[in-house]
Amino acid sequence: MTSEERKVLAGTLAGTTIEWYDFFIYAQAASLVLAPLFLSPVSEDSPGLATVLSLATIGISFLFRPLGAIVAGRFGDRLGRKRMLVFTLLLMGSATALIGLLPTYEQIGLAAPAALILLRVLQGFSAGGEWGGAALMSVEHAPVERRGLFGAYPQVGVPVGMILATGVLWLLSTTTTPEQFQSWGWRIPFLLSVVLILIGYLIRRAVEESPVFKEMRLRKKESSAPLRDLFRRNTKQVVLSALIFIANNAAGYLLIAFFIAYASTTLGLPRPSVLLATTLASFGWLIFTMYGGALSDRIGRVRTFQIGYALVFVWMIPMFLLIDTGNIWLYGVALFLLTVGLGLSYGPMSAMYAEMFPVAVRYSGVSIGYALGAILGGAFAPMIAELLLQSTGWSGSVGVYIMVLCVISFAAVTAAGETKGRNLRVAEAHEEYLRQHPDEAGALDARRP
């Protein structure tokens, strides 16, 4: 790798790690402590309902990710990937730190959950614009034969963020009493986000703008209305990219939030042990995500996705059988083996999404597709899993839910077709577009300043 390539990969990895640390800290806190703190009247009357509502707040932020994707896509396609990445990083971190300072329901009443939801909205808006920019910064800088590997770096930010978030919670759970953690210990992981933001900001400021975007600016072929153009010509790609993601995102959020609450509350396993097992499983997620990106450079994006989703599908029921033994070692094994399929169906995503969209609307396309997939997949997956568990009394019903999503995502990635090796450069893409739409050549030329 060149020095610039290393800086690009460090910038995308650092930024996505910090963004997802912020997101995962909230998801895990929602499953453990936020219900009695911010929904105390409901928690006192119906603890089960309070848990469902607390998990639902995880999903609320996802509803605003498409808005963040639209705004970041619009300005990212026109002003550059780098500026939007810095902006979304600062917005996400600020919202996270403020959650750590929020008064609880006992202190300010209904204003507490209202403020919590507002900050979750800001987190969702930020996350909607973050991933697309990071994915394109890495893929657009990559040699064509290594796009899958380069694109895996922003993907790895998810398990690394998970490791940091769960590791911090594990450390606090082992060094504080349950009363101390409930009173003030839960705030520390949110406030630590300030340090991570500063590190990520310094790294990202040193990264050069994407060469493809530079070329697009120089040739003055950027679209005057990326979102309109996106849905006029690329609606199919947006829909497919959303459906490709739903199973991975839903299964991922079981690992991130649901399993921790299920193991510690329903099965009665010690919380520190559960958090430690989840942290160790996240290392598997990291390893197999990197491997999935590299594998897609050899056997193709579609085949790698298909293998990943097949593994998640077949592991669902055996996984819950292991978890329900109530043995912490088997719990750790069950989660680690889940990460094999998760990684293989996540590592190739940046490269495949970038290759699915033309350059003028690429930022908008990958961001909106990813955001919609997150809403349909992981946004309310922990809440749905909790409802299924309470209504059926059988944990395997949650596995069946994920298996259905795996079938949908498997079909979507198959329908999308292989993208490996497609040309991302502006000049060639423009010529190809004109060959496909010769009637628009004059109109496109007239739009040049």
C-alpha positions as CSV (number, residue, x, y, z in Angstrom):
1,M,0.0,0.0,0.0
2,T,1.0,3.6,-0.6
3,S,1.2,6.1,2.2
4,E,-1.9,7.8,1.0
5,E,-3.8,4.5,0.8
6,R,-2.8,3.7,4.4
7,K,-4.1,7.1,5.5
8,V,-7.4,6.6,3.7
9,L,-7.9,3.2,5.3
10,A,-6.9,4.5,8.8
11,G,-9.4,7.4,8.3
12,T,-12.3,5.2,7.3
13,L,-11.6,2.6,10.0
14,A,-11.2,5.2,12.7
15,G,-14.3,7.1,11.8
16,T,-16.6,4.2,11.5
17,T,-15.2,2.6,14.7
18,I,-16.1,5.8,16.6
19,E,-19.5,6.2,15.0
20,W,-20.5,2.6,15.8
21,Y,-19.0,2.7,19.3
22,D,-21.4,5.6,19.9
23,F,-24.3,3.6,18.4
24,F,-23.5,0.4,20.2
25,I,-23.0,2.0,23.6
26,Y,-26.6,3.2,23.4
27,A,-28.0,-0.2,22.1
28,Q,-26.3,-2.1,24.9
29,A,-27.3,0.5,27.6
30,A,-30.9,0.3,26.3
31,S,-30.9,-3.4,26.8
32,L,-29.4,-3.2,30.3
33,V,-30.2,0.0,32.2
34,L,-32.1,2.8,30.3
35,A,-35.6,1.4,30.9
36,P,-35.7,2.0,34.7
37,L,-33.8,5.3,34.3
38,F,-35.9,7.0,31.6
39,L,-39.1,5.0,31.7
40,S,-39.4,4.4,35.4
41,P,-43.3,4.6,35.7
42,V,-43.6,1.9,33.0
43,S,-40.7,-0.1,34.4
44,E,-42.4,-0.2,37.8
45,D,-45.8,-1.4,36.5
46,S,-44.6,-3.7,33.7
47,P,-40.8,-4.4,33.4
48,G,-41.3,-6.5,30.3
49,L,-43.1,-3.7,28.4
50,A,-40.4,-1.2,29.6
51,T,-37.7,-3.4,28.1
52,V,-39.6,-3.6,24.8
53,L,-40.0,0.2,24.7
54,S,-36.4,0.7,25.6
55,L,-35.3,-1.5,22.8
56,A,-37.7,0.3,20.5
57,T,-35.7,3.5,21.1
58,I,-32.8,1.8,19.3
59,G,-35.0,1.6,16.2
60,I,-36.3,5.2,16.3
61,S,-32.9,6.6,15.3
62,F,-32.9,4.3,12.2
63,L,-36.0,6.1,10.9
64,F,-33.9,9.2,10.5
65,R,-30.9,7.5,8.8
66,P,-32.5,7.9,5.3
67,L,-32.7,11.7,5.9
68,G,-29.1,11.7,7.0
69,A,-28.2,9.7,3.9
70,I,-30.1,12.1,1.6
71,V,-28.5,15.2,3.1
72,A,-25.0,13.6,3.2
73,G,-25.5,12.1,-0.2
74,R,-26.6,15.4,-1.7
75,F,-23.7,17.4,-0.3
76,G,-21.2,14.5,-0.4
77,D,-21.8,14.1,-4.2
78,R,-21.3,17.9,-4.6
79,L,-18.9,19.1,-2.0
80,G,-16.8,15.9,-1.3
81,R,-16.7,12.8,0.8
82,K,-14.2,14.2,3.3
83,R,-16.2,17.2,4.5
84,M,-19.3,15.1,5.1
85,L,-17.3,12.5,7.0
86,V,-15.9,15.1,9.4
87,F,-19.4,16.6,9.9
88,T,-21.1,13.4,10.6
89,L,-18.3,12.3,13.0
90,L,-18.7,15.5,15.1
91,L,-22.5,15.3,15.1
92,M,-22.6,11.7,16.2
93,G,-20.0,12.2,19.0
94,S,-21.7,15.3,20.3
95,A,-25.1,13.6,20.6
96,T,-23.5,10.6,22.3
97,A,-21.7,12.7,24.9
98,L,-24.9,14.7,25.7
99,I,-26.7,11.4,26.4
100,G,-24.1,10.8,29.1
101,L,-25.1,14.1,30.7
102,L,-28.9,13.7,30.5
103,P,-31.0,13.9,33.7
104,T,-33.2,10.9,34.4
105,Y,-37.0,10.7,34.6
106,E,-36.9,11.1,38.4
107,Q,-35.1,14.4,38.0
108,I,-37.0,16.1,35.1
109,G,-39.9,13.9,34.3
110,L,-41.1,13.4,30.7
111,A,-38.5,15.8,29.5
112,A,-35.9,13.1,30.1
113,P,-37.2,10.5,27.6
114,A,-38.1,13.3,25.1
115,A,-34.5,14.6,25.2
116,L,-33.1,11.0,24.9
117,I,-35.2,10.5,21.8
118,L,-34.1,13.8,20.3
119,L,-30.4,12.8,20.7
120,R,-31.1,9.4,19.3
121,V,-32.6,11.2,16.2
122,L,-29.3,13.1,15.8
123,Q,-27.4,9.9,16.1
124,G,-29.5,8.3,13.4
125,F,-29.2,11.3,11.1
126,S,-25.4,11.2,11.5
127,A,-25.1,7.4,11.0
128,G,-27.1,7.7,7.8
129,G,-24.5,9.8,6.2
130,E,-21.4,8.2,7.8
131,W,-21.3,4.7,6.2
132,G,-21.7,5.7,2.6
133,G,-18.9,8.3,2.7
134,A,-16.5,5.9,4.5
135,A,-17.3,3.1,2.1
136,L,-16.6,5.2,-0.9
137,M,-13.4,6.8,0.5
138,S,-12.0,3.3,0.9
139,V,-13.3,1.7,-2.3
140,E,-12.6,4.7,-4.6
141,H,-9.0,4.7,-3.5
142,A,-8.5,1.0,-4.0
143,P,-6.8,-0.8,-6.9
144,V,-9.5,-2.6,-8.9
145,E,-8.3,-6.0,-7.8
146,R,-8.4,-5.1,-4.1
147,R,-11.6,-3.2,-3.7
148,G,-13.2,-5.9,-1.6
149,L,-10.3,-5.8,0.9
150,F,-10.1,-2.0,1.0
151,G,-13.9,-1.9,1.4
152,A,-13.7,-4.2,4.3
153,Y,-11.9,-1.5,6.4
154,P,-15.0,0.6,7.1
155,Q,-16.9,-2.6,7.7
156,V,-14.4,-3.7,10.3
157,G,-15.3,-0.5,12.2
158,V,-18.5,-2.2,13.2
159,P,-16.9,-5.1,15.2
160,V,-14.1,-2.9,16.5
161,G,-16.7,-0.4,17.7
162,M,-18.6,-3.4,19.2
163,I,-15.4,-4.6,21.0
164,L,-14.8,-1.1,22.4
165,A,-18.4,-0.6,23.5
166,T,-18.8,-4.0,25.1
167,G,-15.3,-4.0,26.6
168,V,-15.9,-0.6,28.3
169,L,-19.2,-1.9,29.7
170,W,-17.6,-5.1,30.9
171,L,-14.8,-3.1,32.6
172,L,-17.4,-0.9,34.4
173,S,-19.5,-3.9,35.3
174,T,-16.5,-5.6,37.0
175,T,-15.3,-2.4,38.8
176,T,-18.6,-1.0,40.1
177,T,-21.4,-2.4,42.1
178,P,-24.8,-2.9,40.3
179,E,-26.1,0.2,42.3
180,Q,-23.1,2.3,41.2
181,F,-23.4,1.2,37.6
182,Q,-27.1,2.1,37.6
183,S,-26.5,5.4,39.3
184,W,-23.6,6.9,37.4
185,G,-21.4,4.2,35.9
186,W,-23.5,3.9,32.7
187,R,-22.7,7.5,31.9
188,I,-18.9,7.0,31.5
189,P,-19.0,5.1,28.2
190,F,-21.1,7.9,26.6
191,L,-18.7,10.6,27.9
192,L,-15.6,8.7,26.7
193,S,-16.9,9.4,23.1
194,V,-15.4,12.9,23.4
195,V,-11.8,11.4,23.4
196,L,-12.6,9.1,20.5
197,I,-14.0,12.0,18.4
198,L,-10.9,14.0,18.8
199,I,-8.7,11.1,17.6
200,G,-11.0,10.4,14.6
201,Y,-11.2,14.0,13.7
202,L,-7.4,14.4,13.6
203,I,-7.0,11.2,11.5
204,R,-9.7,12.2,9.0
205,R,-8.5,15.7,8.5
206,A,-5.2,14.2,7.2
207,V,-6.9,12.2,4.4
208,E,-7.0,13.4,0.9
209,E,-10.3,13.7,-1.0
210,S,-11.4,10.7,-3.1
211,P,-9.6,10.7,-6.5
212,V,-12.9,9.8,-8.3
213,F,-14.6,12.8,-6.8
214,K,-11.7,15.0,-7.8
215,E,-12.0,13.8,-11.3
216,M,-15.7,14.4,-11.3
217,R,-15.2,18.0,-10.1
218,L,-12.5,18.6,-12.7
219,R,-14.7,17.3,-15.5
220,K,-17.7,19.1,-14.2
221,K,-20.1,16.3,-14.7
222,E,-21.5,16.2,-11.2
223,S,-25.3,16.0,-11.1
224,S,-27.4,19.0,-10.3
225,A,-29.9,16.8,-8.5
226,P,-28.3,13.5,-7.4
227,L,-31.4,12.3,-5.5
228,R,-33.8,12.9,-8.4
229,D,-31.4,11.3,-10.8
230,L,-30.8,8.4,-8.4
231,F,-34.4,7.3,-8.3
232,R,-35.0,8.1,-12.0
233,R,-32.4,5.6,-13.2
234,N,-31.3,3.5,-10.2
235,T,-34.4,2.7,-8.1
236,K,-33.8,-1.1,-8.7
237,Q,-30.3,-0.8,-7.3
238,V,-31.5,1.1,-4.2
239,V,-34.2,-1.5,-3.5
240,L,-31.8,-4.4,-4.0
241,S,-29.0,-2.8,-1.9
242,A,-31.5,-2.4,1.0
243,L,-32.8,-6.0,0.8
244,I,-29.2,-7.3,0.6
245,F,-28.5,-5.8,3.9
246,I,-31.5,-6.6,6.0
247,A,-30.6,-10.1,7.2
248,N,-27.0,-9.1,8.2
249,N,-28.2,-6.0,10.0
250,A,-31.0,-7.9,11.9
251,A,-28.7,-10.7,13.0
252,G,-26.0,-8.2,13.9
253,Y,-28.3,-6.3,16.2
254,L,-29.2,-9.5,18.0
255,L,-25.5,-9.8,18.8
256,I,-25.2,-6.2,19.7
257,A,-28.2,-5.8,22.0
258,F,-30.7,-8.7,22.3
259,F,-28.4,-11.5,23.3
260,I,-26.9,-9.5,26.2
261,A,-30.3,-8.8,27.7
262,Y,-31.6,-12.3,27.0
263,A,-28.6,-14.0,28.6
264,S,-28.3,-11.8,31.6
265,T,-32.0,-11.3,32.4
266,T,-33.9,-14.3,31.1
267,L,-31.2,-17.0,31.5
268,G,-29.6,-15.4,34.6
269,L,-26.0,-15.5,33.5
270,P,-23.7,-13.0,35.2
271,R,-23.6,-9.7,33.3
272,P,-19.8,-9.3,33.3
273,S,-19.4,-12.8,31.9
274,V,-22.0,-12.1,29.2
275,L,-20.3,-8.9,28.2
276,L,-16.9,-10.6,28.1
277,A,-18.2,-13.4,25.9
278,T,-19.8,-10.9,23.6
279,T,-16.5,-8.9,23.4
280,L,-14.6,-12.0,22.5
281,A,-17.2,-13.0,19.8
282,S,-16.7,-9.6,18.3
283,F,-13.2,-10.5,17.4
284,G,-14.6,-13.2,15.3
285,W,-16.8,-10.7,13.6
286,L,-13.7,-8.5,12.9
287,I,-11.7,-11.4,11.4
288,F,-14.4,-12.8,9.2
289,T,-15.4,-9.4,7.9
290,M,-11.8,-8.7,6.7
291,Y,-11.7,-12.2,5.3
292,G,-15.1,-11.7,3.6
293,G,-13.8,-8.6,1.8
294,A,-10.6,-10.3,0.6
295,L,-12.5,-13.4,-0.4
296,S,-14.9,-11.4,-2.6
297,D,-11.9,-10.2,-4.6
298,R,-11.2,-13.8,-5.5
299,I,-14.5,-15.5,-5.9
300,G,-16.8,-12.5,-6.4
301,R,-19.1,-10.4,-4.2
302,V,-22.3,-12.4,-4.9
303,R,-20.8,-15.8,-4.1
304,T,-19.2,-14.5,-0.8
305,F,-22.6,-13.0,0.3
306,Q,-24.4,-16.2,-0.6
307,I,-22.0,-18.3,1.5
308,G,-22.3,-15.9,4.4
309,Y,-26.1,-15.9,4.4
310,A,-26.3,-19.7,4.0
311,L,-24.1,-20.0,7.2
312,V,-26.3,-17.6,9.2
313,F,-29.4,-19.5,8.0
314,V,-28.2,-23.0,9.1
315,W,-26.7,-21.8,12.4
316,M,-29.8,-20.0,13.8
317,I,-31.6,-22.9,15.5
318,P,-28.5,-24.7,16.7
319,M,-27.2,-21.4,18.1
320,F,-30.3,-20.9,20.3
321,L,-30.1,-24.5,21.5
322,L,-26.6,-23.8,22.7
323,I,-27.5,-20.4,24.3
324,D,-30.5,-21.9,26.1
325,T,-28.2,-24.4,27.9
326,G,-27.4,-21.5,30.2
327,N,-23.7,-22.4,30.0
328,I,-21.5,-19.3,29.5
329,W,-18.9,-21.2,27.5
330,L,-21.5,-22.5,25.1
331,Y,-23.0,-19.0,24.9
332,G,-19.6,-17.7,23.8
333,V,-19.2,-20.5,21.2
334,A,-22.7,-19.9,19.8
335,L,-22.0,-16.2,19.3
336,F,-18.5,-16.7,17.8
337,L,-19.8,-19.1,15.2
338,L,-22.6,-16.7,14.3
339,T,-19.9,-14.1,13.4
340,V,-18.5,-16.4,10.6
341,G,-21.6,-15.8,8.5
342,L,-22.0,-12.3,9.7
343,G,-18.5,-11.4,8.5
344,L,-18.8,-13.0,5.1
345,S,-22.1,-11.2,4.4
346,Y,-20.7,-7.9,5.6
347,G,-17.1,-7.6,4.4
348,P,-18.0,-7.4,0.6
349,M,-20.7,-4.8,1.1
350,S,-18.7,-1.6,0.5
351,A,-17.2,-2.8,-2.7
352,M,-20.4,-4.2,-4.1
353,Y,-22.5,-1.2,-3.3
354,A,-20.0,1.2,-4.8
355,E,-19.9,-0.9,-8.0
356,M,-23.7,-0.9,-8.2
357,F,-24.1,2.9,-8.7
358,P,-22.8,5.4,-11.3
359,V,-20.4,7.9,-9.8
360,A,-22.6,11.0,-10.0
361,V,-25.2,9.4,-7.6
362,R,-22.9,6.9,-5.9
363,Y,-22.8,8.5,-2.5
364,S,-26.6,9.0,-2.4
365,G,-27.2,5.5,-3.7
366,V,-25.1,3.6,-1.3
367,S,-26.1,5.7,1.7
368,I,-29.8,5.5,1.1
369,G,-29.8,1.8,0.2
370,Y,-27.8,1.1,3.4
371,A,-30.1,3.3,5.5
372,L,-33.3,1.7,4.2
373,G,-31.8,-1.8,4.7
374,A,-31.0,-0.8,8.3
375,I,-34.6,0.2,8.9
376,L,-36.0,-3.0,7.5
377,G,-33.4,-5.1,9.2
378,G,-31.8,-4.1,12.4
379,A,-33.8,-1.0,13.5
380,F,-36.4,-2.9,15.5
381,A,-34.8,-6.4,15.4
382,P,-34.1,-6.4,19.2
383,M,-37.6,-5.3,19.9
384,I,-39.1,-7.8,17.5
385,A,-37.0,-10.6,19.0
386,E,-38.2,-9.6,22.5
387,L,-41.8,-9.6,21.4
388,L,-41.4,-13.0,19.8
389,L,-39.8,-14.4,22.9
390,Q,-42.6,-13.0,25.2
391,S,-45.4,-14.2,22.9
392,T,-44.2,-17.6,22.0
393,G,-42.0,-18.6,24.9
394,W,-39.6,-20.2,22.4
395,S,-36.3,-18.6,21.6
396,G,-36.1,-20.5,18.3
397,S,-38.9,-18.2,17.0
398,V,-36.3,-15.5,16.9
399,G,-34.1,-17.8,14.9
400,V,-36.9,-18.4,12.4
401,Y,-37.4,-14.7,12.0
402,I,-33.7,-14.2,11.0
403,M,-33.9,-17.2,8.7
404,V,-36.7,-15.6,6.8
405,L,-34.7,-12.5,6.4
406,C,-31.7,-14.5,5.2
407,V,-33.8,-16.0,2.4
408,I,-34.8,-12.5,1.3
409,S,-31.2,-11.1,1.3
410,F,-29.9,-14.2,-0.4
411,A,-32.5,-13.7,-3.2
412,A,-31.7,-10.0,-3.5
413,V,-27.9,-10.4,-3.8
414,T,-28.5,-13.1,-6.4
415,A,-30.8,-10.8,-8.4
416,A,-28.3,-7.9,-8.2
417,G,-25.7,-10.0,-10.1
418,E,-21.9,-9.9,-9.9
419,T,-20.3,-6.4,-9.8
420,K,-16.7,-7.3,-9.2
421,G,-14.3,-5.4,-11.5
422,R,-16.8,-2.8,-12.7
423,N,-15.2,0.5,-13.7
424,L,-15.7,3.3,-11.2
425,R,-13.9,6.1,-13.1
426,V,-15.9,9.1,-14.3
427,A,-14.8,9.3,-17.9
428,E,-15.5,5.7,-18.8
429,A,-18.7,5.7,-16.8
430,H,-19.9,8.8,-18.7
431,E,-19.1,7.3,-22.0
432,E,-20.9,4.1,-21.1
433,Y,-24.0,6.1,-19.9
434,L,-24.1,8.0,-23.2
435,R,-23.9,4.7,-25.2
436,Q,-26.9,3.5,-23.2
437,H,-28.8,6.8,-23.4
438,P,-27.7,8.6,-26.6
439,D,-30.8,10.7,-26.5
440,E,-29.6,12.5,-23.4
441,A,-26.1,13.4,-24.7
442,G,-27.1,16.9,-25.7
443,A,-28.9,17.6,-22.4
444,L,-25.9,16.4,-20.4
445,D,-23.5,18.5,-22.4
446,A,-25.7,21.5,-21.9
447,R,-25.6,21.1,-18.1
448,R,-21.8,21.7,-18.1
449,P,-20.9,25.1,-16.6
